[in-house]
Amino acid sequence: MNARHLLAGLVLAWGSAGAWAADGTITIGMVAKSQSNPVFQAAYAGAKDAARELGAKLGVKVEIDWQTPPDEDAQKQSEAVEQLARAGVQGIIVSCSDANAVTAAINKAVDLGACVMCFDSDAPRSKRLCYYGTDDVTCGTAVMKELAQIMGDKGAIAILAGNQTAPNLQKRVAGVKEELAKHPGMKLTADGVFYHPETPEQAAEAVNTAQNTHPEIEGWAMIGGWPLFAKNALKWAPGSVKTVSVDALPAQLAYLKSGHVAALYAQDCYGWGYRSVEIVLNKVVKKQDPPAVRIIDPLTRVTKETADEYGKKWDKWLGK
């Protein structure tokens, strides 16, 4: 190859977010909240599928560099984002455990030439390209509306709230509380918002400890379905404590079938990975901007009657 051809090749291998690798590979770093949370395992599966399928369509090789901490740690997320950018990746997709903690790293990564976007949990004050995921206030509102309906608009409730510093979860709690205020026959029990590390075991412990401490709780608004990834996590008779939760992964569907949970509101967990990779590739390869700064995925209501049909989607997504 002569110098002219080499220069032309280098120009063609330059995306809007920075230089591609010498062999034309596009690397997208993925920094979710925790490896232990199944919703992010689903997102990772979506990202890998998108890399394979969309890379083939675009005629490029796409690799996903999974740099998610084992458990939630905003500082480790920040370090991962910065290290990915310094390594020269073309794109980074991140779900922020703490937007304030991760914003500086996102900004530095963008300044270094990476195309960065958020999924699931946003950092709206950062230089990120866009956000893809749930409208969290709407999510909290939907959960509370459903709970109010099945409780007949009366009774004491509690909120299972996950990580207290996560901006997306703070908004969901706000959505639950705003909707709760519209139902005068219902109230939040004392100390009724229960935060916890986002693992199935610790979430289940938080729920059962709260229920034992506050036996007056008649309903749970779970703004994340963390305990439902563990078997036999809810220590009450089916239907005796009304429960509505977010997320509808395969393990969680069992709680619909058993009658412990009345409804699940499914987020596009698989799509967090697939759509985010698609958006980044469109920007890097096609220089195409996303359709909006906030791209909202509508929730899907899943009940006992629709659980089996919804489960078939997961069989497809996860290659079963």
Order of alpha helices (4+ residues) and beta strands (2+ residues): alpha-beta-beta-beta-alpha-beta-alpha-beta-alpha-beta-beta-alpha-beta-alpha-beta-alpha-beta-beta-alpha-beta-alpha-beta-beta-alpha
